Amino acid sequence: MLGNFRSLFFLHYRSVYIPSETYQPQEASTRDILGYSGMQAAWELRKSYFQKSFRTMMDEKVAAANKSGIVPSHYREGAA
């Protein structure tokens, strides 16, 4: 899953412990992963486990992925 690693990485980046150039690849992979409906469904089930700021960021990324129209459909799945 997206797990605590991404949450901690985000919080460290936001607190300026991690430089932007280090965080950008992580952000890009998070954005790509959240395009999958299965990951969106898993996120909805487990997002209460995470900090509010991380939940807000992830929800924004899910909304952006759905709005972009570039949602992976390897298995012809629809949006969550």
MDTraj code that builds the backbone (N, CA, C; nanometers):
import mdtraj as md
import numpy as np

residues = "MET LEU GLY ASN PHE ARG SER LEU PHE PHE LEU HIS TYR ARG SER VAL TYR ILE PRO SER GLU THR TYR GLN PRO GLN GLU ALA SER THR ARG ASP ILE LEU GLY TYR SER GLY MET GLN ALA ALA TRP GLU LEU ARG LYS SER TYR PHE GLN LYS SER PHE ARG THR MET MET ASP GLU LYS VAL ALA ALA ALA ASN LYS SER GLY ILE VAL PRO SER HIS TYR ARG GLU GLY ALA ALA".split()
xyz = np.array([
    [0.0864, -0.1188, 0.0000],
    [0.0000, 0.0000, 0.0000],
    [0.0892, 0.1227, 0.0000],
    [0.0283, 0.2342, 0.0127],
    [0.1050, 0.3584, 0.0097],
    [0.1834, 0.3767, 0.1381],
    [0.1329, 0.3266, 0.2442],
    [0.2050, 0.3103, 0.3675],
    [0.2620, 0.4322, 0.4371],
    [0.3173, 0.4013, 0.5511],
    [0.3744, 0.5055, 0.6360],
    [0.4983, 0.5682, 0.5753],
    [0.5713, 0.4948, 0.4900],
    [0.6907, 0.5515, 0.4288],
    [0.6561, 0.6782, 0.3516],
    [0.5527, 0.6728, 0.2690],
    [0.5142, 0.7912, 0.1914],
    [0.4681, 0.9034, 0.2829],
    [0.3987, 0.8680, 0.3879],
    [0.3526, 0.9683, 0.4836],
    [0.4709, 1.0371, 0.5508],
    [0.5657, 0.9580, 0.5974],
    [0.6830, 1.0160, 0.6630],
    [0.7665, 1.0985, 0.5662],
    [0.7808, 1.0484, 0.4449],
    [0.8566, 1.1210, 0.3435],
    [0.7916, 1.2570, 0.3175],
    [0.6585, 1.2571, 0.3041],
    [0.5842, 1.3819, 0.2824],
    [0.6025, 1.4780, 0.3996],
    [0.5884, 1.4283, 0.5210],
    [0.6000, 1.5146, 0.6385],
    [0.7412, 1.5712, 0.6528],
    [0.8421, 1.4922, 0.6213],
    [0.9795, 1.5422, 0.6262],
    [1.0031, 1.6468, 0.5178],
    [0.9466, 1.6241, 0.4001],
    [0.9590, 1.7224, 0.2923],
    [0.8909, 1.8533, 0.3318],
    [0.7704, 1.8431, 0.3825],
    [0.6945, 1.9616, 0.4218],
    [0.7647, 2.0386, 0.5328],
    [0.8383, 1.9676, 0.6183],
    [0.9124, 2.0321, 0.7278],
    [1.0507, 2.0784, 0.6833],
    [1.0806, 2.0678, 0.5564],
    [1.2058, 2.1123, 0.4935],
    [1.3269, 2.0294, 0.5389],
    [1.3040, 1.9048, 0.5777],
    [1.4153, 1.8158, 0.6091],
    [1.4662, 1.7458, 0.4839],
    [1.3812, 1.7397, 0.3814],
    [1.4165, 1.6745, 0.2556],
    [1.4046, 1.7792, 0.1458],
    [1.5081, 1.7946, 0.0630],
    [1.5005, 1.8935, -0.0453],
    [1.4006, 1.8530, -0.1535],
    [1.3521, 1.9512, -0.2229],
    [1.2523, 1.9308, -0.3274],
    [1.2966, 1.8299, -0.4322],
    [1.4224, 1.8371, -0.4757],
    [1.4686, 1.7459, -0.5799],
    [1.4703, 1.6005, -0.5331],
    [1.4772, 1.5782, -0.4048],
    [1.4685, 1.4427, -0.3500],
    [1.3237, 1.3965, -0.3419],
    [1.2347, 1.4898, -0.3121],
    [1.0932, 1.4553, -0.2939],
    [1.0177, 1.4393, -0.4263],
    [1.0570, 1.5098, -0.5291],
    [0.9807, 1.5114, -0.6544],
    [0.9578, 1.3725, -0.7151],
    [1.0571, 1.2835, -0.7218],
    [1.0295, 1.1501, -0.7766],
    [0.9269, 1.0729, -0.6935],
    [0.9322, 1.0893, -0.5626],
    [0.8346, 1.0238, -0.4749],
    [0.6946, 1.0768, -0.5024],
    [0.6837, 1.2071, -0.5205],
    [0.5543, 1.2686, -0.5491],
    [0.5002, 1.2192, -0.6827],
    [0.5865, 1.2079, -0.7819],
    [0.5438, 1.1608, -0.9141],
    [0.4954, 1.0162, -0.9077],
    [0.5650, 0.9317, -0.8345],
    [0.5209, 0.7920, -0.8258],
    [0.3902, 0.7809, -0.7479],
    [0.3728, 0.8635, -0.6457],
    [0.2471, 0.8646, -0.5707],
    [0.1317, 0.9047, -0.6624],
    [0.1536, 1.0076, -0.7415],
    [0.0503, 1.0538, -0.8354],
    [0.0141, 0.9421, -0.9339],
    [0.1123, 0.8729, -0.9860],
    [0.0862, 0.7643, -1.0812],
    [0.0108, 0.6489, -1.0169],
    [0.0532, 0.6092, -0.8990],
    [-0.0100, 0.4973, -0.8286],
    [-0.1559, 0.5284, -0.7974],
    [-0.1838, 0.6533, -0.7615],
    [-0.3206, 0.6899, -0.7246],
    [-0.4143, 0.6990, -0.8443],
    [-0.3632, 0.6814, -0.9633],
    [-0.4498, 0.6750, -1.0806],
    [-0.5276, 0.5448, -1.0878],
    [-0.4798, 0.4421, -1.0210],
    [-0.5454, 0.3111, -1.0245],
    [-0.6640, 0.3072, -0.9295],
    [-0.7762, 0.2580, -0.9782],
    [-0.8975, 0.2541, -0.8954],
    [-0.8796, 0.1666, -0.7724],
    [-0.8031, 0.0588, -0.7843],
    [-0.7783, -0.0276, -0.6690],
    [-0.7027, 0.0448, -0.5594],
    [-0.6055, 0.1264, -0.5987],
    [-0.5312, 0.2036, -0.4993],
    [-0.6199, 0.3114, -0.4378],
    [-0.7073, 0.3693, -0.5182],
    [-0.8004, 0.4689, -0.4649],
    [-0.8944, 0.4050, -0.3635],
    [-0.9413, 0.2840, -0.3938],
    [-1.0298, 0.2134, -0.3005],
    [-0.9556, 0.1790, -0.1713],
    [-0.8313, 0.1324, -0.1833],
    [-0.7514, 0.1004, -0.0648],
    [-0.7264, 0.2261, 0.0182],
    [-0.6995, 0.3364, -0.0502],
    [-0.6769, 0.4634, 0.0199],
    [-0.8018, 0.5022, 0.0986],
    [-0.9179, 0.4910, 0.0373],
    [-1.0426, 0.5269, 0.1072],
    [-1.0623, 0.4426, 0.2330],
    [-1.0248, 0.3151, 0.2270],
    [-1.0415, 0.2267, 0.3425],
    [-0.9441, 0.2580, 0.4557],
    [-0.8249, 0.3061, 0.4211],
    [-0.7192, 0.3185, 0.5210],
    [-0.6727, 0.4605, 0.5516],
    [-0.7310, 0.5588, 0.4890],
    [-0.6777, 0.6938, 0.5067],
    [-0.6900, 0.7466, 0.6489],
    [-0.7794, 0.6912, 0.7275],
    [-0.7934, 0.7375, 0.8658],
    [-0.6707, 0.7024, 0.9499],
    [-0.5815, 0.6183, 0.8984],
    [-0.4607, 0.5804, 0.9707],
    [-0.3518, 0.6877, 0.9642],
    [-0.3730, 0.7901, 0.8821],
    [-0.2667, 0.8857, 0.8531],
    [-0.2975, 1.0259, 0.9060],
    [-0.1934, 1.1092, 0.9086],
    [-0.2059, 1.2468, 0.9550],
    [-0.2955, 1.3264, 0.8605],
    [-0.3629, 1.4261, 0.9173],
    [-0.4568, 1.5071, 0.8406],
    [-0.3908, 1.5726, 0.7197],
    [-0.2718, 1.6282, 0.7349],
    [-0.2063, 1.6953, 0.6216],
    [-0.1743, 1.5966, 0.5097],
    [-0.1359, 1.4753, 0.5451],
    [-0.1077, 1.3733, 0.4447],
    [-0.2371, 1.3301, 0.3762],
    [-0.3433, 1.3123, 0.4527],
    [-0.4727, 1.2750, 0.3941],
    [-0.5194, 1.3805, 0.2950],
    [-0.5052, 1.5060, 0.3318],
    [-0.5467, 1.6150, 0.2433],
    [-0.4687, 1.6107, 0.1130],
    [-0.3374, 1.5941, 0.1221],
    [-0.2532, 1.5883, 0.0025],
    [-0.2920, 1.4698, -0.0853],
    [-0.3135, 1.3540, -0.0242],
    [-0.3488, 1.2343, -0.1008],
    [-0.4860, 1.2490, -0.1655],
    [-0.5823, 1.3041, -0.0934],
    [-0.7150, 1.3254, -0.1512],
    [-0.7083, 1.4206, -0.2705],
    [-0.6244, 1.5220, -0.2605],
    [-0.6063, 1.6150, -0.3726],
    [-0.5456, 1.5434, -0.4936],
    [-0.4514, 1.4538, -0.4681],
    [-0.3891, 1.3791, -0.5770],
    [-0.4873, 1.2813, -0.6413],
    [-0.5728, 1.2192, -0.5628],
    [-0.6755, 1.1303, -0.6172],
    [-0.7708, 1.2104, -0.7057],
    [-0.8152, 1.3252, -0.6562],
    [-0.9061, 1.4100, -0.7339],
    [-0.8402, 1.4551, -0.8638],
    [-0.7134, 1.4934, -0.8571],
    [-0.6411, 1.5374, -0.9773],
    [-0.6256, 1.4225, -1.0765],
    [-0.5972, 1.3025, -1.0270],
    [-0.5832, 1.1858, -1.1153],
    [-0.7143, 1.1573, -1.1863],
    [-0.8244, 1.1663, -1.1140],
    [-0.9552, 1.1407, -1.1750],
    [-0.9933, 1.2500, -1.2736],
    [-0.9596, 1.3727, -1.2414],
    [-0.9939, 1.4855, -1.3274],
    [-0.9092, 1.4882, -1.4545],
    [-0.7859, 1.4389, -1.4466],
    [-0.6931, 1.4452, -1.5595],
    [-0.7385, 1.3587, -1.6763],
    [-0.8170, 1.2566, -1.6478],
    [-0.8591, 1.1663, -1.7536],
    [-0.7516, 1.0661, -1.7922],
    [-0.6360, 1.0768, -1.7299],
    [-0.5270, 0.9838, -1.7581],
    [-0.5245, 0.8800, -1.6462],
    [-0.6255, 0.7968, -1.6461],
    [-0.6372, 0.6934, -1.5447],
    [-0.5974, 0.5609, -1.6096],
    [-0.5017, 0.4902, -1.5494],
    [-0.4608, 0.3607, -1.6066],
    [-0.5786, 0.2667, -1.6193],
    [-0.5825, 0.1909, -1.7243],
    [-0.6923, 0.0961, -1.7423],
    [-0.6395, -0.0358, -1.7992],
    [-0.5366, -0.0862, -1.7387],
    [-0.4787, -0.2131, -1.7835],
    [-0.5806, -0.3248, -1.7794],
    [-0.6718, -0.3188, -1.6849],
    [-0.7735, -0.4230, -1.6692],
    [-0.9122, -0.3684, -1.6973],
    [-0.9179, -0.2550, -1.7658],
    [-1.0437, -0.1895, -1.8004],
    [-1.1246, -0.1492, -1.6778],
    [-1.0532, -0.1185, -1.5682],
    [-1.1222, -0.0763, -1.4472],
    [-1.1638, 0.0704, -1.4597],
    [-1.2668, 0.1072, -1.3893],
    [-1.3131, 0.2460, -1.3879],
    [-1.2621, 0.3173, -1.2640],
    [-1.2934, 0.4425, -1.2527],
    [-1.2532, 0.5199, -1.1347],
    [-1.3236, 0.4672, -1.0120],
    [-1.2573, 0.4784, -0.8969],
    [-1.3160, 0.4307, -0.7697],
    [-1.4296, 0.5196, -0.7281],
])
top = md.Topology()
chain = top.add_chain()
for i, resn in enumerate(residues, 1):
    res = top.add_residue(resn, chain, resSeq=i)
    for name in ("N", "CA", "C"):
        top.add_atom(name, md.element.get_by_symbol(name[0]), res)
traj = md.Trajectory(xyz[None], top)
